[in-house]
């Protein structure tokens, strides 16, 4: 998804003459020449240092409910989740990488639609096969009931190879994350 910025000039330092007021969606599954779609528009020019953040709450009709018992996934693993749908439409699962951004550019942004199968309300989801498909880190898992997303559930894929989670054992300190 591409949001904010300018069509002409440079978004920073007041050097833009035409703000981008439309959100664009890129879909690599569409034919060449038809991969961009225009989404909603705004009347507010959001230029230099503007950000767009994916919130975990989702919005829409009655949202599907998802429970993820295990939040630390290894590459190639298969994990069970519990799902309750309300719309009865086509179900999909997405994994959206938690990212960092600077100057309006999101680094390592990716959305993965993993393979899954369901038996009743229990679904088995295939984790990405390796770090080339999905670098290690946190992702929001969404269940989509037709166009309606569930609340996002944070999971970690590929562990903590950089050992960023090795926090000191201090009194009164509670570990973040998993």
N, C-alpha and C positions, 0 to 999 in steps of 0.2 A: 504494500500500500504506500502511496506517495501522497503526502499532505504538506501544505504550507509552501513557503518560498515565493519565487517570482518567475514569471514567464520571460521577462526582459531584464537585463542588467544583473546586478549583484544584490542579493537580499540584505546584506549587511551595509552599514554605514550610509544608509539613505540613498543608495545608488540604483535602486530598482524602480522601474516605471510602471510595471504591470503585475500586481500581486496575483498569485495563484489562489483562487477561491474555491476550487474544486478538489475533492479527494479522488485519487485514481487507484484502481485495483488492477494489479498485474496477475494474470492467470496463465501459467505456462502450458496448461493442458489445451488451450484454445489454439486455433490455427494462426500461423504467422500473419500479422496484419490485423488480427482481431483479439489480441491478448490484453489490451487495456480497456477498462470500462470506467466511465465517469460515475462516481457515487454522489453523495450529497454535496451541497454547496454551502458556503457561509458568506456573510456580508462583512466579516471582520478580516482585515489583512493581517495575517500572522507571518512575519518575515524572519529576520535574523534571531537566532537563539530560541525559536519557538519549538515546542515539543508536542508529541502526541504519545500517550501512554495507554497500553492495553490494560484495562481494569479487570479484575477477576470476577466482578459481579454479573456480567452479561446483562442483556436487556431484552425484553420482548414479551411474548405470550407467557403462559405458565411454563416455567423453565423445567427441563429435565433435572432430575436429582442424581448425582453421582457420588459414590463413596469409594475411596481408594485406600484399602487397608495397608498397603505397603508403598511407601513414598520414595524408596531408594532402589532404583532399577539398574541392573547390569545390562550391558550390550547383549543383544540376542535373547534376552530372557522373555518369558511369557508371564503376564501378571493378570490376576483376576480383579475386576472392579464390579461394583453393583450399580445397576442403572434402573431408573424409573422414568419412563417416557409419558408425556401427556398429549402430544399432538398426534401420535401414531403415524408419523410420516417417516421418510427415509432417515435412518440414523447414521451419523458419521462420528468419528473421534478425531480430534486434532491435538497435536502437541505443539505449542507455541513457545519458542525459546525465550527465556528471560534475557534481556539484553541491556547493554549500557549504551549511552548515546552521548555525543558531543556535537555542538553546533548544528543540531537538527539531523544528524546522520546516525542511524542506528546500526551499530556494528554487530555482525553475526546474526542478524534477524533471519529467522526461518520458521516455516510452518510445515509440520510433517503430518500426514494422514496415515497412521499405522494400520496394518492389517489387524482385524479382530474378528471374533466369532462369538455368538451369544447363544445361551441356552436359558430361555426365560429371562430373568432379570440379571443373570450373572454373565458377564462378558470376559473373554480372555483377550488381552491386548499384547501384540508383539512389540517389544522394545526395539529401537533402531539397532541395526546389526553391528555398527562400529562408529568410531569417532569421525570418519570421513562423511558419513551421512549426518551425524549430529555430534558436534564436539561436546565433551563432558560439561555438564552444568544443569541448571534449573530450567524447568519448562512448566507452563500451565497446561494441564490436560482439560479439554472441554469435550463434553458430549453434545453433539448437535442433533436436535430432534427436528428434522426439516431445517428451517432457517434459524431456529431458536436455540441459543447456546445455554448450557448449564453454567453454574458458577465455576470458575477455574479452580483446579486443585493443583497445588505445586508439587511436582515430583522432581527428583534428581536422577539424571541418567548418566551412567559412566563413572559414578563415584566421585572422589575428590583427589585426582592425581596430583594436584599442586599442593595438597594438604593445607588448603586455606581454612579448613574447619578445625585445625588443631588449636583449640582455644586453651588457655591456661585454666587449671582447676582452682578457681578463686571462690572463697565463701560468698554465697549470695548471688553468684553469677549463673545464669541459666543459658545453656547452649541454644543458639538460634538454629532454625532449620530442622533437619532430621535428628 
